[in-house]
Amino acid sequence: MKIERRALFGTMAATALPLAAQAQDVTWPTKPVRVIVPYAASGGTDILVRAIGEALRNTLPQPFIVENRAGAAGVIGSEVVARAEPDGHTLLVVVSTHVMNKYHLASMPYDAIRDFTPIAMLTRNTMVLVAAPISLLILSPPCSPMPRPIRVRSALVQPRRCPPSLGRKWRGAQG
């Protein structure tokens, strides 16, 4: 039976991994870990971080303290972490606006790429915009109609092709 080189190295690495983990000195965290959520409490990001902190409670020797520092599209909370001591005890959980803010805000107190170190991707999500059929007709901007109408809840709605826009004309929330 022929064993591929990749399979052999993979097996050796998987066997050595528990030994390497035991050899490391587990000293982190040495004090409570602050997790900054730069969005309002009870949002999706906040709920996710609190669930992760609760799950880590029995695993790690120190607690994870979740702090909501909402405002300025996440800039206020992000600035707290950018100015914190880089010892791994102050963490930031953000969504895509973290790196996009520099393109639509006049000034930034930090560089989203240079001043932070990514640790892990916690989730991936898909966003969908939905509305009742009458709302589509009211909120649709006056643009040229697209060639093919769509059926929404038994109502025929004429979709519209609009020029690209860099902003929103209605209220929304992030995080």
HUJO-V915722 format. One line per field, one symbol per residue. ss: DSSP state (H for helix, E for strand, L for the rest). phi: phi as a letter, one per 40 degrees, with the letter a starting at -180 (. if undefined). burial: + if it has 24 or more other ideal C-beta (glycine too) atoms within 12 Angstrom, else -. Layout:
ss->???
phi->???
burial->???
//
This chain:
ss->LLLLHHHHHHHHHHHHHHHHHHHLLLLLLLLLEEEEELLLLLLHHHHHHHHHHHHHLLLLLLLEEEEELLLHHHHHHHHHHHHLLLLLLEEEELLLHHHHHHHHLLLLLLLLLLLLLLLLLLLLLLLLLLLLHHHHHHHLLLLEELLLLEEELLEEELLEELLLLLLLLLLLLLL
phi->.cbcccccccccccccdcccccccccbbccadccbcbcbccgcdccccccccccccdccbcbcbbcbcbchffgcccccdccccccbgbbbbbbbccdccdccbbcabcabccccbbcbaccabbbbbcbacdcccccccccbccccbcbbbfgbcbccbcbcdbcbbbbcabbg
burial->--------------------------------+++++++-----++-+++-++----------+-+++++-+++++++++++-+-----++++++-+++-+------+-+-+---+----------------------------------------+----------------++
//
